[in-house]
Amino acid sequence: MKLWHPWRWLRDQHPDIDVTYTCLDAGRMGDLQGKSVRLDNRLTQAERRCTLTHELVHIERRGIEHHDPDVEERLVDLESARRLITISQLIDAFRWFRHPELVDLADHLWVDEQTALCRMEHLDPVEVAEIEAACDGDWSWRSTSS
């Protein structure tokens, strides 16, 4: 099971992008300004990982962005969640927990809760069937956090 490594991807695919840490406005985890990604210096390690991935996806979508900024953010969120959380990792999580709370699922997957929720809310039928088969049908998901 290969783990997405945004720092390695940044190094290998985007060596011209700088990452800086600063205190961003409340509610902002990161942003992109030209060739610089700014991350809030109060983020947890999982939040840094998710936020950097999110900003990398924005970089890679330059020139093909959706005309509606809200739709673009949803597309970036979903691509980020898919990179950070593979179906193999979800199967492992559900074999371990069977009926996890959002906070436990996110912690196990080394992501923030928003990313875990996005991934779970966008499972396709094939992915659901894979989890079902791997867990012999004994798994469940509730989208509410504790």
Sequence and secondary structure as in RCSB ss.txt:
>XXXX:A:sequence
MKLWHPWRWLRDQHPDIDVTYTCLDAGRMGDLQGKSVRLDNRLTQAERRCTLTHELVHIERRGIEHHDPDVEERL
VDLESARRLITISQLIDAFRWFRHPELVDLADHLWVDEQTALCRMEHLDPVEVAEIEAACDGDWSWRSTSS
>XXXX:A:secstr
     HHHHHHHH TT EEEEE   TT  EEEETTEEEEETT  HHHHHHHHHHHHHHHHTTTS  SSHHHHHHH
HHHHHHHHHS HHHHHHHHHHHSS  HHHHHHHHTS HHHHHHHHHT  HHHHHHHHHHTTT         
